[in-house]
Amino acid sequence: MESEKLIGRKVYLLNTLIVPINFDKHPNVEVKLTRITLEEAKQILQHNSFVSAIGHEATAKLLTQLLNLNVPASRISVYFEPGDIGIHLFLKTRIPEGKILSEAELKNLDFWLVKSQVL
C-alpha cells in the first residue's frame, strides 16, 4: 500500500461500516470498500492527519494500542465528501442492544478493518 500523503483528502476513523454522505449536497456517489490489514491502516493513518469519529472510549483505547497512535473518543457527526477516505473497525459479531463493551471484551472479538473511498 502506498504510504504517501493523501493530498486534499480527509481521512476519518470510524467504529462502524457506515459511510455518512450528505445526500442534500451529493445525491449520487459511489463508494469503494476494501478490506485492509492493520499495517495498511497504520500506513494511512501515520502519514495523514485524521478525524476520529470513534464514539466509544473502550474502542478508542483498543485502536490506540493496535495502531500505535493516539485515537481519541469523539462522538461527532461527520459527512464524507468525494475523495475522502474512511478507516472502519467492523466487528464480525453483532453486539446485543444496549451493551457497551469493555476494552477487554473488545480484544476478544474478531474484526475487519475496511477502507472506504468516496469516488
N, C-alpha and C positions, 0 to 999 in steps of 0.2 A: 504494500500500500504506500502511496506517496506520503511523504512527511512534510511536504511544502505547505506554506500558509494558504489558507483558502481565502484569497483576496476578495473583499466585498461581500462575503457571505457571513451570516450569523450561524453560530453553532449552539444548539440547545441540548441540554442533558435532561432526559425525562424518565420517569419511572412508570411509564405506560407506553403502549404502542400507538396511541392516538397521535395523529399529525394535525394539530389545530390550524385551520385555514379560515381567514375572514372571507366568507363567500359573498359578502356585500361588495368587497373590493375585487376579489378574484373568483368569479363564478365557475371557472373551469381550470383546474390544474391537474397535472399528472404527478404522481409520487412514486419514486423508485425505492423499494425496500430491499436491503441486503443484510444477511446475517454476517456479522464480523466477529473477529476474535478479540480477546481482551487486549492483546498487543496492538491491534489495529485501532481500537478505541483510544488507547493511550497515545498513540501517534497523533491522531486527530486532535485530541484534547490538549496535549502538551505543546503543540505547535500553533494553537489558535486560542484566542480568548473565547470563553463560552459562557452561556447564561444557564444557571442551574434552575430548573423548574421541578426539582425533586421535592415533593410535598411532605415527606415523612423523614423525621430525624434519624431513625434506625437505618433507613435506606441510604441516606446521605452519608452516614458513618461507614456503612459497608462499602459504598462506592469510593469513599476517600481511601480506604485500605486497599481495595482492589486496583484502583487506578493510580495510587500514589500521588494524588492531587487533593487539594482542599476542595471538597464538594459541599457547599452549604445547603442546608434545607431551606427551601423557599417555595411557599405555596402561592405562586404567582400565575396569572394567566398570560399565555404567550400566543402569538399568531405568526405562523411561518409566512415568509414571502418567497416568491420564486428565487431559487438559488440557495436558499437556506438548507442547513443540514441538521438533523437530529440524531443523537445517540440515545437509544432507548434500552432500558433494562426491562426485559419482558419475562416475568415469572411463568414457568411452564405449568404451574399449579394455580388453580383458581382458589383464592383465599375466601373463607366464609365471610358473609356480610357482617360488617361492623368490627371485624377482627383487625387489630393493629399488631403487626409482628414486631418482635424484638430483634435486635441485631443478631443474636444467637440463633433465633428461629430462621431468619433470612439466610444465614450462612448454610443452613441445611437444605435449602430449596434449590432445585435446578432452574437455570435461567438461560436465556439467549441475550446477546447484545445485538441490536439491529441498528443499522444506519439508514436513515430516511433522507432522501433528497427530493426537494420540491423542484420540479422541472418547469 
